[in-house]
Amino acid sequence: MDLKEFSAGRYIKQIEYQSFSPALINHAWVVSDPKLNKLLSEADLKLGELNAFSQLIPDIDFFIKMHIAKEASQSSKIEGTRTNIEDAIKNEANIDPEKGTTGKKFAIISQQ
């Protein structure tokens, strides 16, 4: 199926409302757009680089947990809360009660 001909789905009239029914996506795809082919090729290259990088990390799960903790501490600034990465990796029992639920939220993230 050519990607240009693909429709994501259709609306089905129900009794008092319409519902969206997605189309099946397990087709043999043909991509005829050269720009899209180039983007897909670049995405494949980046995925290969990411895979090679993940082979160099001794403990990828630890690396991912630390990245999540970093993102959590950065997103707390958007919410107007001041925390740092140390707060994000502390155990729940070691969190300063003055931090309130924000510190608790980060402790739960770091224990996953």
N, C-alpha and C positions, 0 to 999 in steps of 0.2 A: 504494500500500500504506500502510495506517495504521501509524504508528510503534508503536502499542500492540500490534499483531499481529506485530511483527517478532521473530524468533528469531535469535540470533547464529549458530547452526549446530546441529549434532547430533553425538553420539558414534556412531562406527561400530565394531562389534565386529570386531576382527582375530583372528588365530590365537591369540595369547597376550596380547593387550593391546587397549585401546580407543584409537582416535584421534579427534581432533576435526576435523570437516569444516565450515569456515565457510560460511555462506549467502551467496548473491550479494547485493550491495547496490545494484546499478544498477536501481532501481525508481523510479517516480514516487511520491515520498513525500507523504503527507498527515499533517500534525501537528495533531491535534485537541486537544491539551492547551494551554490558554491560558498557563499558566506557562512552558511550553517555548517557545511562540511569543514571549513577552516576552523570554526569555533569548536566543533566536536574534536577535531584533531588536536587543538591546543589543550582542551580539557583532558584528553587522554594523556598528553605529555605531562601535564601538571599532576595527574593522578599517579603516574609512574614515578615522578619526583617525590611525591608524598610517600609512596610505598618504599622507595629507596631510603628516605629519611627515617621512616619508622623502623627499618631494619637496623639502623645505627643506634637507636635508643635502647639501652639495656632493659629498662622496665617501662614499657609504653603505657601501662595502666597508671603508674605513678605520675608520669608526664601528663597524661590526660587529666588526672585529678588536680594537679597543680594548675593546669590551664583553666579548669573550671573555677577553681578558687580565685584565680586572678581575675577572671571575667566577673565573678560574683562581687568581688571587692570594687571593681570599676563600675559595675552597674549600680552599686549602692550610692555612688556619688550622684547619679542621675536622680535617685529617690530623695536626695538631700541628707543622706546619712553618711557619716564619716567613719569608715572602717579601713583596715589595711589587710594585707594578705595574711599576717600573723593571726588576726582575728578569725579569718576564714578557715584556718587549719587547726585551730584549737579544739580540744574536746569540749563537749557541752558543759561538763563540770567545771572547767577552768575559765569560763567566760564571765567577765565582769557583769554583775546584774544591772549596772548603769546602762549597758548596751541595749537592754530590753530584748525584744523578739528578734531584732535584726541579727544580733550575734548568734542567737539560737538557730536561725535559718541557715547561717553560714556553717555552723557546726554540723548540722544535718547533711549539708552538701559535702563537707569534707570527709564524713564517715562512710559515704556510699562506696 
